[in-house]
């Protein structure tokens, strides 16, 4: 026969008689019954991968434009999946996955046949862990092809997604039939994948074969010359052939209804992990002999939280007026146990489950902060479970107060920026939300060392801090608290400039933008409150004291920022300009609180850099707008900052000249 090579595969043209036997029921059944070697050494070629791929391609060729062959193959695969062990049915399952992607006039009927086969396979294997995991994994993998934020997709993927959503009850029913946590976790992962993802997923493997134009050349007797080989193995699909996924709010309604009924079971399993850990630990008598899997069931809370977003969120829970209170109350004991587990090294520091529950809490508090707070603060709830009455042991202290517990939740993962930026940001956002709604929480946030520790670690420490959600949540809420609370304001000032100024966050290798913003907010708030409460300038006075040498510190930062600006004037960023604004505004706020006589005293006794700073003011004032806005003419925010900097520098220079000439010229 004629053999022709195309792309990475080999295409054969066979006589019709030979092709009939090569694609007959007996041969197909033999191929589906091939067993994937499950004990292949790692250094051997992946024959098992090639086997499944080859059989899948042959099946796709046979089934293209042939519904009868599709039904035969589905029936054969279904029998294998029902009767054989997991490793014996791997080829059959892979073939079913491939059939989903054949694009012809029978596509929708074919996908219905494939999914029916899969659902019946799930039902037949309801008690068998490995078999369920293989089938659920195959279905899950198909759902993961959907791109982030995609409301449209290839018709085959959209059709498969819709069938799974409509028959979701068949999958959920398995949850209570199989006791294996791995199966439950896989079910929850599959359910979550039905929702539209917001972020780019991990690198999921692409479909092994897209069978748009893969036909049985020999079976249909086509001539090779008449075929468009450019379409063979082509994974790309024209978006002209795409269609809409099922309405996302409808999907959320179905998923939330299903997951809501599993809530108590999921929480109970999480609590039971603790006792299972101690059984294993006691048996082996080795600390940390087995860590609890901290990723188990995290997808449940991620899915429920996503269902509680969007325009239909409140409608989904309105039938149960106390739902947020009830679910919060029920999970809190488990949450404290999870936190204790991380603190006692029974769980991974990068505890995904804890992080997802925190994000779940944040969403509940956003929907109804009163119910959430009531559940957290209601002391009677702690007698509702044998575990809930237990105290947390933190640094030798038994803590039962729920607010203190919440403040001291162990969330940080060392050297894992992504984890911290994702989950810690939501933790501190939750604390800020609760502090805004409740005075007790507010006092706890303002007085507890946790918030100041986070500020030092993730905002002020330039070796660790990176701009991102965590950075912004802590900084912006600290700026807000500084404005309103004198005690907190003084405390943050001492955090910025501790030990009488000897370890100041201003004195770092590069300008600390966050420290400058906080210092400005502190001085601005203090000056504002001084108008109603005179002689209450603790932070300004401390900053100007000889021990602190604050004017020298802010001058050093100003020189660094201006030098950086001068070196990059043609490409100066808005951030550099903002840093310069913070510097000059800080000096203006301080000096405006003083009389001319006191300004002169500062200039002569504790501000040796005043002449250098005055020179910088002169350069600022004389710079042209073209120099400031070079290559950035459309940036109105930067233009506004420049205008403020020039105005403040002009006023400061005038103030320095006036002060130096009062009661005699400065020597």
Secondary structure, DSSP 8 states (H G I E B T S, - for coil): -EEEEETTEEEEE--HHHHHHHTSHHHHHHHHT----SS--TTS--HHHHHHHHHHHHHHHHHTT-HHHHHHHHHHHHHHHHHS-GGGSHHHHHHHHHHTT--STTHHHHHHHHHHHHHHHHHHTTT-HHHHHHHHHHHHHHHTTS-TT-SEEEHHHHHHHHHHHHTHHHHHHHHTT---HHHHHHHHHHHHTTS--SS--------S---TT---HHHHT--GGGS-GGGTT-----GGGEEE-S-HHHHHHHHHHHHHTTHHHHHHHHHHHHHHHHHHHHHHT-TTSS-B-TTTTHHHHHHHHHHTSSTTHHHHHTTSTTHHHHHHHHHHHHHHHHHHHHHTTSB-SS-HHHHHHHHHHHHHHHH-HHHHHHHHH-GGGGGSSTTTT--EEETTEEE--HHHHHHT-----TT-HHHIIIIIHHHHHHHHHHHHH-HHHHHHHHHSHHHHHHHIIIII-TTT--SSHHHHHHHHHHHHHHHH-HHHHHHHHHHHS-GGGTT-TTSSSS--HHHHHHHHHHHHHHHHHHTTSTT--HHHHHHHSTTT-HHHHHHHHHHHHHHHHHHTGGG--HHHHHHHHHHHHHHHHHHTTS-HHHHHHHHHHS-TTHHHHHHHHHHHHH--HHHHTTT-TT-HHHHHHHHHHHHHHHHHHHHHHHHHHTTS---
